[in-house]
Amino acid sequence: MKSIELIILNLEEVRRRNIKLWTSIPKGTLHWKPDDKAMSCLEMVRHVLDSEHYYHLSIKNQGSLPVYESPYEKQPLSSVEAELNFAEPYRRNFLETIMSFSEDDLSTIKIDRSDVGYIRDLGDMLLRIAYHESVHTGQLLDYLRTAGVPRISVWD
């Protein structure tokens, strides 16, 4: 397998496990959050999806965006299914962009996010995107534990 294929596999596997988790959250728990300053379960799902879109645009820009107008801001926050449906074309475009890169691009293209403290090779940045999503997987699992909600196993 080539590096690009492995990165896609990793992104798809992280998302598959998240969808399994997200769709298992009881409707009555979607708006639960551990405290007033935290995101709710559903807000966290949106955060992950919206962040991926931002990261996609920053990769195309080869750095942070001076202005980001989220397409998610105008969407009502209603259900996991609605979030996934809305995100689907953005996800498809993101994966297509990744597939358009060469193996050399992974180490030669730099993504300048020095405004938030780093400049990374494209390959590193793509792995960070999957890591960001998986961190929120763990966070949501903790939310559900704290809320006393049974948790689905993401380790299949």
C-alpha positions, 0 to 999 in steps of 0.5 A, a space after each residue: 500500500 502507498 502512503 496516500 492509500 494508508 492515509 485514506 484508510 486511516 481517515 475512513 477507519 476513524 470515521 467508520 468508528 465515529 459513525 458507529 459511536 455517533 449513531 449510538 448516542 440516544 436522542 435524549 443525550 444528544 444535547 447533554 454536556 458535562 458543563 455549561 462551557 463544554 460542547 454538547 454531544 451533537 455539537 461535538 459531532 458538528 465540530 469534528 465535521 466542520 473542522 475537517 472541512 476547515 482543514 481541507 480548505 487550509 490544505 488547499 490554501 497551504 495554510 490557515 485561512 484568513 477568514 473562514 465562513 463555515 457552511 455549518 453555521 447556517 444549518 440547524 443542529 438537529 440530528 447525527 443523521 442530518 449532520 452526516 448527510 450535510 457533511 457527505 459532499 464535503 467529505 467526498 471532496 476532501 478525500 478526492 483532494 487527498 487522492 490527487 496528491 503524489 507521494 512526494 507531495 506528502 513531504 514537500 508541500 508545507 501547511 503553514 499554520 504558524 498563526 496557531 503554532 506550527 508548520 507541517 508537511 502535508 502528510 503530517 497534517 493529514 495524520 493530525 486531521 485523523 488524530 483530531 477526530 479520534 481525540 473527540 471519539 475518546 471525549 465523546 466516550 467519556 461524555 457518555 460514561 459521565 452521563 451514565 449512558 451505555 457505550 458501544 464498543 468502537 473496537 471491532 
